[in-house]
Amino acid sequence: MDLAGARIVLDAVEAKAGALGLSLSTSIVDAGGHELLTARMPGAPWFTAHVCRTKARTAVAMGMDSGAVADLAEAYPDLMPVVDEQLPFTLTTLPGGVLVRVGDDVVGAVACSGATPAQDEECARAGIAAWLARPA
């Protein structure tokens, strides 16, 4: 995932959000969890940019979609504080951060915030689908 790819993702996310009548923030990170692009649509609450950034970073750090971290935290409650203290950001269990994979390789994550968890995830997946379908 690179900046050009992140722009493809963002355009598709914002198109999907617009079709659903939503105003979201979107964050795209690379395989190391480093921010490539974060944008807040007009009308999206001010705090959603940081929320989606945290969702995307959580997905990459944990190797799973951010919403799946809730199951891990429930199964191993002592694990989350230990992992959390080793990261430069606070983990989240909020859904909406989705890993981007090419084959078995994680190449980044896309996260949305500002709607319901299901809508956030739906829009993130629309962005990923657009990126995966891009011309080679």
PEJOPE-V16195 format. One line per field, one symbol per residue. ss: DSSP state (H for helix, E for strand, - for the rest). burial: # if it has 24 or more other ideal C-beta (glycine too) atoms within 12 Angstrom, else .. Layout:
# PEJOPE-V16195
ss=???
burial=???
This chain:
# PEJOPE-V16195
ss=--HHHHHHHHHHHHHHHHH-----EEEEEE----EEEEEE-------HHHHHHHHHHHHHHH---HHHHHHHHHH-HHHHHHHH------------EEEEEE--EEEEEEEEE---HHHHHHHHHHHHHHHH----
burial=#...##.#######.##....##########.#########..#...###############.#######..#......#........#.##########.....##########.#.##########.###....
